[in-house]
Amino acid sequence: MHTRVAVHTPPPPPPGRGHTRVCAGGSAPDASRPHWQSGVFPPPLLLHAAYDLFFIFFFPFLSFFFFFSPSLRRVFAISEPAGRIRAAAGAAAGGSRAAAGSALPLPSEPLAGHPTEQPPPGPPPRHPAAPPGTARSSAPPAMELLSTPKNIEINNITCDSFRISWAMDKGDLERVTHYFIDLNKKENKNSNKFKHRDVPTKLVAKAVPLPMTVRGHWFLSPRTEYSVAVQTAVKQSDGEYLVSGWSETVEFCTGDYAKEHLAQLQEKAELIAGRMLRFSVFYRNQHKEYFQHVRMHCGNVMKPSLKDNSGSHGSPTSGMLHGIFFSCNTEFNTGQPPQDSPYGRYRFQIPAQRLFNPNTNLYFADFYCMYTAYHYVVLVLAPKGSSGDLFCRERLPQLDISSNKFLTCCAEDGELVYRHAQDSILEVIYTEPVDLSLGVLGEISGHQLMSLSTANAKKDPSCKTCNISVGR
């Protein structure tokens, strides 16, 4: 019995499914060689396992390392079928403004394994193509740093303004668009605590030729110490500022009221002065101990003392002028000095002509109030040619002794007649020593009203009646 055995030959693999090795020159492998030398053979089982281990464990790690390593991104250009993505060195370094526009050049030859990308058909680009090995930046170029201002100079200081200048590099003169000024008030125990507590002192000004004037009564007080530093800046197209470093800090002190400021105060004081009342004596109230000290230690002579800081903060007489305080107000119904006083129960009275006569000059010094409805006017009587007269002549408005709204001395019927303003409390400073023998000392019968004392009294900076548009 014969058995027929059928031998089945496997069909050839479909095109593209096998692993074909193409020899150099494009010829197919020789079919007569053993299968392990042939170009068509299945990979061994061990090779499959190696491939699987590589793609499972090592490929994700290498991909992560490749994409997130700045050093590799600077060296390689990543190639994709849709085109190339260029790695920007500035973006990998942190995205700084100076490096954001720089990128690595592309290689002039296409990378192996991918065809060269062809530009799509259409109109030519608006900008010429960059030469090989270069990249066009879309970010603005980085600006050079500004020099720090130096050699700060301050002059022309007034009660509410000053002029400031500084030096900077020539290259910055045309670039700078703004100035930043840091102005700080130096607090001390004698500072005006009612003034400008919540106002910021960081000032911004457009660049102008130096020196420039800084003016502002809302943040500058008279006779006050300040420190100042400056910074220059360039405003950029995005609205941000390129700034220099802060300069060194310079200290200065604002000035007193000038004559024109005091003239404004005088005009305000004249509006409320009221009618004029006659009087005949100047008087000074003090404690009993004061007059005992004058008699025992001063040769019976009251000597001028330095004026305190009462009144307007910018008054040039405060802490500068020596004198003796007198009053002259009278009660309108009796024509006599009031029997009450805030300064003491002992009163020295002296005939008006002893202190005030045609040989005396009269000056307006201040106008203020102490959060009350009544106001004080400070006047100065100085014998002509005296040291007090020379001091006041340079700093205070002079009044006509026979025609003003506060205190007058007029010749009527061959005698001197004196009048004072009814609606203002006058404080008269006499600049020369006064002998007690020229007047009368006695005790008053009224009360000592301490609440009316003006010793070191601070002016109300919110009063519209007695304040002007300069430092309080």
Protein Blocks (a to p, Z undefined) as FASTA:
>chain_A
ZZdddddddddddehkaccdddehhiacdfkbcfklpmbdcddfklmmmmmmmmmmmmmm
mmmmmmmmmklmmmpccddfkbccdddfklmnnopaklmmgccdddfbdcehiacdddde
ddddfbdcddehiacdfbdcddddddddehiacehiafkbccddddddfklmmmpmbdcd
dddddddfkbcfkgoklbcfbdcddddddddddddfklpcehiacddddddddddfkopa
cddddddddddddddddfklmmmmmmmmmmmnopadddfbdcddddfklmmmmmmmnoop
acdddddfehjfklckgokagcddddfbdcfklopacfbdfkbjbdcdddfklmgcfkbc
cddfbdcdehiabdcdddddddehiaklmmmmmmpccddfkbcckbccddeehiacdddd
fkbccddddfbdcdfklmccdddfbdcdfklpcghiacdfkbmklgccbdZZ
